[in-house]
Amino acid sequence: MSTWWWVPAPPVLLGCWAAWRLVRYPGRWAHAFHEAYGKERKALEQARGSVRKLRSAARRETRRAWFGVKRAESAHRRRVRRVESDLEQLRTPVRGAQIDQLGAISLYEHMVLVAEDELPLAGLHVRFELARTEHVSYVYLTRPEGQTHMERYEGEEFPEENVRRFSVRISNAAAAAHRTRETREKDIAALETALGEARGATGPVEEAQQRLEETRARHSSDPRLPRARAALDDARTDWRNLTGRRPW
């Protein structure tokens, strides 16, 4: 199998090379291969190489400048997203870990859950009350805006002492949450300022864009490429005059 694949390979490759040579140096067979026309082929190839070299250099430098813009834009977006993410985390209320539970009230790090109602701890007012005529305890949870939730605890299942201690624990947690909220509000204000600064910090992007524009303008006005193109056009004309065929 290997022999059948490899034996035809040299003639095929040789044929491809010859066809490629005839395309590059159109005319008769001698124009593409004979040493008598080596000087003309070399002149044409040098003219092509000069244009190719200048174009490649311009593309490479312009590409580097373009990637510089993309890197600067990406770095700016990452900076803004980081601050936005931190700010969103501070602004979004979370329960945190569960601390305690008694009856329908569950105490978390940052919230109190009553049945399915979530009450933020910060600013929450807690009041314990014992009924006079029956062994029943009450816990009142009042939001800062005035809305109150009441939970009733039967004494046989929930002794007064347990309910009282639980209400005190909620009250202490609310006081701690209030202090935490004050700190969080300061952090939010600081991050809002940082976000504005991050969004406005477009200097590196503008500098990269300026470099790209300058690079494009410099290559656009560079006289070397027009001269090289003119020389290539002359070389093509000379080849056409020699062979009757104009090369690419």
Secondary structure as UniProt FT lines:
FT   HELIX           2..6
FT   TURN            7..8
FT   HELIX           9..24
FT   HELIX           29..33
FT   HELIX           35..37
FT   HELIX           38..91
FT   STRAND          98..102
FT   TURN            103..104
FT   STRAND          105..108
FT   STRAND          111..114
FT   TURN            115..116
FT   STRAND          117..120
FT   TURN            122..123
FT   STRAND          125..130
FT   STRAND          136..142
FT   TURN            144..145
FT   STRAND          148..154
FT   TURN            155..157
FT   HELIX           160..200
FT   HELIX           203..221
FT   HELIX           224..243
//
